[in-house]
Amino acid sequence: MTEATALIHDMATRARAAARLLARADTATKAQALTAAAAAIRADTDLICAANARDMALAEAGGLSPAMLDRLKLTPERVAATADGVAAVAALADPVGGVIDQAVRPNGLVLSRVRVPLGVVGIIYESRPNVTADAAALSVMAGNAAILRGGSEATGSNRAIHAAFIRGLAEAGLPEDAAQLVPTTDRAAVGAMLSAHGLIDIIVPRGGKGLVARVQAEARVPVLAHLDGINHTYIDGAANREMAEAIAVNAKMRRTGICGATETLLIDRAYPAAAALVAALADTGCELRGDAEVQALADVRAAVEEDWDTEYLDAVLSIAMVDGVDGALAHIARHASHHTDAIITGDAATAERFLAEVDSAIVMWNASTQFADGGEFGLGAEIGISTGRLHARGPVALEGLTTYKWLVRGTGQTRP
């Protein structure tokens, strides 16, 4: 057994014991722990920001991309938002023990499907230190123990947030092993987590395409993940001009480094203000890459085939002209990552067709793709956005971190 394997085996064994205690904890105790954790994070704001400043300096010296630096950076306001996210989870309805459905069989057996925790959740993530708190909070409230493995670029930030979080657990009498942070940056620890079948119940990767691809290729544990956020905003011919421009700019430029950012803009050839729309985007400083028709409207860089399949996570946007909603649907079917896609239109029938036919986890009408976020959906913090079709889809929050079991209550029935 390698050193990394032994480390993860020990952490998972302790996590399993903690998960059994969490599964029995009542809602009030879990909420109390998270409320205390949020307060501890707020109290440690200066320590967390100082640790983050050291991480930022090393990351900048190491040439981390602007998008990744933005994800890594913590300010007092972002620390406060992280604490608020933990507190918000404490106020959410506890899914554990909820009855999904119930039926009485002709022989008198009473069958119920009841939500239960998944068990031990492994979260592997890059850059964003707020994930340390978000993932731990969601896991604990859903009755799961979490093993957190953050990126090496955020080591100090993650440790500072984690130290505050587990103080809150201890204050409420919950085991600190319910939220463990892998103490090493050795990449072998990731491999050990991926092969920990029977010890870790599910892996949730949050990061770039390389990380998620590795997890999906190597994991012997079930994975809940998405590869890319290649999101589209389609401007229909019946779109309101002011709305179209406001949403397109927001969807791309509000925060370019998040997975909900629009990466490709599709414009109906029947839309009468395409040139003004392209100009509005250019005025934001965004680098535009367009097809031949878009290049005829403005001085933009020529798009190449790989642009339609790229998650830029930067102030870069590819733009294509399409022949109505049919053209938009065809383009999205070829290039989407099944994350989030939006239509801007005043035609309800066209919108409903788009909502029905686009096969993505989140499909929007007259709204910015930047709303693709668990908090904006009223779910509190999220552990990630799943683009798969099994178990959970879209923002994964408390309910997505549970499974169910059947409870059968009888009065002495035997099967003939």
Phi, psi and omega in degrees: 000126180288167179299318180294318179296318179296320179299309182293324178299316179295315180297317182292324178295317178292325178295322180297319178295320178294322181298324178295322177290318179297322182299336180264350183290140179278168184301317183298320180293317179295319178296320178298318180297317182288324176297318178292322178296319178298318179295322180293322178296316178299316181296331182263019184307313182297317179296318181294316180293324178294317177296321180294323178299321177293319177298316180299317181298316178293321181293318178297317178295330180275000176080026177298142185295155178304321180296318180289325176297321178296322179291327182284327191294135173241137172239167175305325179292320179289325175296318178299320179295323177297314178297319178299322179296319178295316179297324180295323178297322179300332183269355182282159176294133180283120181282339186294129181090353179293139180271118180286311175201167183211145180212154176245122181283160180303333180274005177095352177295135177256118183251133177227144170253122188236137180288135178224159178296158175286324179126256179248121183250127175259126180242121180245122188214163182239149167063299190289103180291339178297340178297329178305313181282316182301309184294319179295317181297313180296317180299312182297314182296330178273007175083015181256152167268143184243138169247116188254127176235098180276170180285153182297333181291342182243024187305307182296317180298314181297318181295321181293317179293318181297319180300319178293317183299313185287340171298322178295319177300312183297322180299327180268002178084013176267152184291136177297335179292354177291340178219094183255141177253124179301123189278358183241150175265003179299124181298341178296336178294325176297313178300323179294322176294319183293335182259007185277052179297132181089346178253317176249132187273330179203147177248134176240106177269138175229111181170200183287173184301322181297315179298310185294322178297319178296315180300312182293330181282325189257343190293135169254010178243144177307144185238137175243108191203168164226147181276310185220160170247068177274085188263145182242142166242122181255123177263107183282160179300336181263018180283146172288131187299310182297318179297315182301314182293316182297315182290317182300316180295315180296316184298329179268314198256348182305304170217113187282341187266010180259158185289347178271359180291140175290135179248338177226131176255128177249130183239126176297133178300339179274355179287124191280349186238039183297318181298318179293324178295314178298319179296321179298322178289319179298324181295341179280351184092004179289137174282123183254138177234117188234163173283183186299322180292322178291322178297332178287341181272331185202167179277086181236158179291144178290131176282142174251169188303322183290342178299325183290347182242024185246131170266102186288319186052038184203177180280062179224135183220131173265142184227134178226144172271138182228162181268082176068193184294330177297317178294321179296315180298321180294317179297314181296320179299325181282325193240349185290154174259008177067031179266281183216131178220144187227150173240138175246114183198155173262001181263108185296322182295318178296319180298315182295325177295317178299313180300324183281325190263339179284124184265071178233162181295326180228126177232131189237155175232123177055046178209151180288139177296346179294348176283359179287081188201136182301322179297318179291338178272003180079018182263004187077212175291163176235154176267350179156175177243118183269130177256005176280183182247354184252147175070297181213148181219142183082203180300126181260113180237219188301308184299323180292346178260019174237162169236200177217162171227158178270132172249128182240121181245123182238179178231031180107011183297141169237151184273127181288000000 
